[in-house]
Amino acid sequence: MRTACKLAAWVCVAVIVLLSLLPAEGMARTGADGRVEHAIAYAGTAFFVGMGYWSDRRWPALVGLLIALAGSMELLQHVSPGRHPGLPDFAASSLGAVIGLMVAWQAAARIGPLGGFKA
């Protein structure tokens, strides 16, 4: 299960990078507020990251890496035509990452040793 979560985590990261750097005219929207989209995308990604790479010692690193990803993607939007970075988008992405990791932590705690997790 952990290997599948690791694969899903990397696929999600790749999708976030791709969608974050698409030019504005190539963007597909869900109809939800952009910040909600950011939070959901990062929460889902963080869940898989947490389930694949979780340990108590890694918690700060996982949070930091996902927040760094969110910040990097916002800054790199400067080079994408029609896109612009925004602090509210960064905040929504970061909050989504924290929520996703918290959900993963709770799930890993419930799965226990059978799932190969140590929460």
C-alpha positions in Angstrom: 0.0 0.0 0.0 2.8 2.4 0.8 4.4 1.9 -2.6 1.1 2.8 -4.3 0.7 5.9 -2.1 4.3 7.0 -3.1 3.5 6.6 -6.8 0.2 8.5 -6.4 2.1 11.2 -4.5 4.6 11.8 -7.3 1.8 11.7 -9.9 -0.1 14.4 -7.9 3.1 16.5 -7.6 3.7 16.2 -11.4 0.0 17.2 -12.1 0.3 20.2 -9.7 3.5 21.4 -11.5 1.9 21.0 -14.9 -1.3 22.7 -14.0 0.5 25.5 -12.1 2.6 26.4 -15.1 0.1 26.1 -17.9 -0.6 29.4 -19.7 -3.8 31.1 -18.7 -5.6 30.2 -21.9 -4.8 26.5 -21.4 -6.3 26.3 -17.9 -9.3 24.1 -17.2 -11.4 25.3 -14.2 -13.8 23.3 -12.1 -16.2 26.2 -11.5 -15.1 26.3 -7.8 -13.3 29.3 -6.3 -9.6 29.1 -7.3 -8.5 29.0 -3.7 -10.7 26.0 -3.0 -9.2 24.3 -6.0 -5.7 25.0 -4.6 -6.6 23.7 -1.2 -8.2 20.5 -2.5 -5.3 19.8 -4.9 -2.7 20.2 -2.2 -4.8 18.3 0.4 -5.1 15.3 -1.9 -1.4 15.4 -2.8 -0.4 15.8 0.9 -2.6 12.9 1.8 -0.7 10.6 -0.6 2.6 12.1 0.4 1.8 11.5 4.1 0.6 7.9 3.5 3.6 7.1 1.4 6.3 8.8 3.4 4.9 9.2 6.9 6.9 9.0 10.1 6.9 11.3 13.2 10.4 12.5 12.4 9.4 13.4 8.8 6.4 15.5 9.7 8.2 18.9 9.7 10.1 18.0 6.5 6.9 16.9 4.7 5.1 20.1 5.7 8.1 22.2 4.6 8.5 20.5 1.3 4.8 20.8 0.4 4.7 24.5 1.4 7.9 25.1 -0.6 6.3 23.4 -3.6 3.3 25.8 -3.2 5.5 28.8 -3.0 7.7 27.7 -5.9 4.7 27.1 -8.1 3.3 30.6 -7.3 6.6 32.3 -8.1 7.1 30.3 -11.3 3.8 31.6 -12.6 5.7 34.8 -13.4 7.1 33.0 -16.4 3.8 31.5 -17.6 1.8 33.7 -20.0 -1.3 35.2 -18.5 -0.6 33.8 -15.0 0.3 35.7 -11.9 1.3 34.6 -8.4 -0.8 35.4 -5.4 -0.4 35.2 -1.7 -4.0 34.1 -1.1 -3.4 31.2 -3.6 -0.2 30.3 -1.7 -2.0 30.4 1.6 -4.8 28.1 0.3 -2.3 25.6 -1.1 -0.3 25.6 2.1 -3.4 25.1 4.3 -4.5 22.3 2.0 -1.1 20.6 2.4 -1.3 20.8 6.2 -4.9 19.5 6.2 -4.0 16.6 3.9 -1.0 15.6 6.1 -3.2 15.7 9.2 -5.7 13.4 7.6 -2.9 11.1 6.5 -1.6 11.1 10.0 -5.0 10.1 11.4 -5.4 7.4 8.7 -2.0 6.0 9.4 -2.6 5.9 13.1 -5.8 3.9 12.5 -4.2 1.5 10.0 -1.4 0.6 12.4 1.4 -1.9 11.9 -0.7 -3.9 9.4 -0.5 -1.1 6.9 3.2 -0.7 7.5 2.9 2.7 9.2 4.3 4.1 12.4 2.4 7.2 13.3 
